[in-house]
């Protein structure tokens, strides 16, 4: 399997489908819709929805069944980026190689665009024409991962830690397992639930997601130090400027890379309950996470 081609094909699918889930432009308030559409169409790897699709197929499910939760997850991820970039949070002006939503429009519109995407994601899931029991489980998984038990909690803890030099490794792990890791894990698990995987398969996907989620953040920290801004599509060096303690702070660049590699090895081991051909995309995506330059 050629990973580059696989990712490009799946990204194209998500790019095409996610826009279909937006309602028609209204007669008034079109600025909100412009901001939402802008946020969804200015790029991005689509890693989370692709994980959802690949996990659904890994348990024997149909790709088409997972498109709705995959697109909902991308909406939630995009909303989180819009809010993360706000002046009150990270105050970033560049995302995915383009001006951030607040910088392109204004702060108030960016806040509302994020709110709109979050709510639209769950509206889309509620309207999903699928097995009701499965749908409820998927909604529960995604909502817990993105809310007060997951991503939002992690974001608050990240802001609480900013500028402090007494952040422990335990606290840093908590921050990033929630801020970054939870939605990545939920993407894999939601795909497994949609494909009606067994309990053992779902737990394997959860373990896989937990570990690649942490590795993803570790590599993000590394790229903030040594990455190419043009390839990344966002400002580099921002963690140091904001006084953030990162995995590079604890391990150094080489040590952080090694830690990420260890997590990826564990993630791949988690998939041993599956036939190898079923999880080839998941294994290659895991390896891509530590090899990526963007």
N, C-alpha and C positions, 0 to 999 in steps of 0.2 A: 504493500500500500504506500502510495506517495502522499506524505502528510501535507505538503504544500498544496497539492491539487485538491486533497480532501478538504482542507480548511477553507480554501478559496471557494469551492463549490458550496459548502455549507454556509459560509458567510453570505454568498450571493442569495441563497435561499432565504436566510433570515432577513437580509436587507429588503428583499422583495415582499416578504410576508408581513413583517412588523408594521409597515406603513398601512397595510390593508385594515389593521385593527383600530386605526384612528377614525373618529367620526367625521362627517363632512364639515367643511369650514362653515361657521355660522355667519349670519348677516352682520353681526356686531362682535367685537372682541377678537377679531382675527389676529391681533398681535400675539395673543396667547398661543394660538394654533401655529403661527409662524415659528415661534420660539420652540414649541414642542417638536415640530417637524424638523427644524434645524438641528436640534439636539440628537434626534434619532438618525439623521442622514449625513452627519459630518465624519463618518468613519467609525473605527473601533474594530477590535479583533472578533467580537461576538463569541468570545470563549465560553461564557456561561450558557447561552442557548445551545451552542454546539455540544457542550458536555451533556446537556439535557437530551438532545437527540441521540447522541452516541450511547448513552446509558440506557435509553429506552430500547435501542436495537440490541444492546449487549444482553438483555434479559429475554430477548425474543419478541419484543414488541414492534409495532409498525412505526416507521418514521413519521408518517402523516399524523398519527395520533398525538405526537409530542410537540407539534408545531405551536399549538396554542400556549401551553405552559412555557415553552422556550421563548416565545415572543413576549409573554408577560414578564418573565425573568429579565429580559433585555430592557423592557420599560422601567422596571424597578432599578436595575443597575444604572441606567441612564439618569433617572431621577436623582440617584445618590451622587452621581458625578456633578450634576448641576448644583446641588446644594453644597457639596464638598468644596467646590470652587469659589463659593461666595466670599465676599470680603470679611464677613463675620466668622468664617471658618478658615480655609487655606489661602484665600485672597489670590487665586491663580487667574491668569489672563489667557492661558493657552491650554487647550485640551484637544487631543486627537489631531494636532496640527492646525487647529483653527481657534479663533477667539472663543473664550468660554461664553456661555449663554448670558451671564450677567454683564459681561463686557461688550458683547455684541448688541444686546437689547438694553436692559437695565436690571437693577437688583430685584425690584418688585416683580417684574415679569418673570425673572428666573425662579424666584420662590414659587410663584403660581404655576409655572411650567413643570417644576418638580412635583408639586402637589397634584397637578393634573395627571402626570404620568403614573404616579403611585396609585391613584384611585382608578385610573383607566385600566391598569394591569389587573386589579382585582375584579373590576367590572367584566373584563374579557374572560377571566377564569370562571366567574359566576355564570356567564352565558355559554360557556364551553359545552358543546353537545357531546357529552361523554358519560360513562358510568358514574352515577352520582356518588357512590361510596369512594371510588378512586378520586374523583374530583375534590371531595372534601379533604381527603388525606393530602392531596397535592397542595391545596390552599393552606392547610394547616402548616405544612412543612415550609412553604415559601413565606408565609406571614410571620412565623416564629423566627426564621432566619433573617428577615429584613427589619424586624421591629425591636421592641424593648428587650428581647432576649438575644438579639443578634447584632445586625449591622448598626442600628441606631445607637445601641448601648456602646458598641465599640467606638463609634465616632465621638460620643461624649467623653469616653475614657481617654481617647487620643487627644482631645482638646485639653482635658484636665492635666495631662502629662506634659503638655507643651511648655518648654522653657525650664523644666525641672531637671536637675542632674542626679536626683535620687531615685529615678525610675528603675525598678528591679527587673531582672529578666522575666520573672513570673508575671509581673504586671504587663510587660511588653508582649509576652505571649498571649495573655488574656485579651489585650487590645486588638491584636491582629487576627487572632482566631475568631473574633467577633466582627470587627470592622470589615475585613476582607474575606476571611475564611468561611463564615457561615453561609453566605449566598452562593459561593462556589460549591460547597457541600450540598446545599439544597438543590442546586442545578442538577447534580448527578443523581441525588436521591429522588427528586421529582420525576426524572426520566425513568428511573427504575420502577417507581410506583405506577407511572402511566403505562409502562410495558407489562405490568402485573407480575413483576419479579417475585421470587420467593423471599421469605424473611431473611434467609442467609445471604441472598444476593443483594438485598437492600442494605443490609449491614456492611457488606463488603464495599458497596459503593459509597456508603457513609464514611467508612474508614479511608477509602481512597480520596474522597473529597476533602476530608479534614487535612490530610497530609499534603495534597497538592495546593490547597489553599494557603497553608503556612509557607510552603516553598515559593509560591507566587509572590507573597509579600516580601519574603527575604530577598528574592531577586529584584523586586521593585526598589528595595533599600539600596542594593548594590548599584543598580542602574542610575539611581539618583546621585551617586558619587562618580561613577565612571562611564555612564551612558552618553550616547550621542543625542542631543536635543532634537535634531531634525528627524532622526529615526523614531524617537520616543513620541514626538508630537506634543510634548509638554515641557515645562521648565524643569531644568535639572539644578541640583544644589539647593533646592528649596527646604529640604529637611534641616540642613545645617543653618540656613538663614533663620529658620523658625525655632531653632534650639531644640529640635526633636531628638530624643534618644531612639536609635534604630538598631537593627541587628548588626549593622556594620560597627556601631559603637561598641558592642559587646565582643564581636568576633573578628573585626577587621574584614576587609574585602575578601581575602582568600578563605578565611575561616567561615564567613557567611555563605560563600559559594559551597563550601564543603557541607555545611549544615543543610542547605537546600538539597544537595545531592542525596544526603542521607534520608531526608523526608520523601524524596521521589522514589528511592529504592523501596522504602516501606510502603508507599502508595501502590507500587507495582505488585509487591508481595500480597497486598490486600485483595488483588484481583485473581488470586490463584484458584478461587472457587469456580471460576468460569473457564470454558474451553478457550485456549489462547487466541483462536481466530476471531472469537466473538468480541474480545476486548482489545484487539490490535489498535484501533483508533485511540482508545483511552490510554493505552501504554505509550503510544507515540506522542499524544498530547502532553502527558506527564513529562516526557523527556524534552519536549519543546519548551516547557516552562523554564527549565534551567539553562537552556541554550539560547533563549530569545535575547534579542537586542532592542526590543521595543515592547 
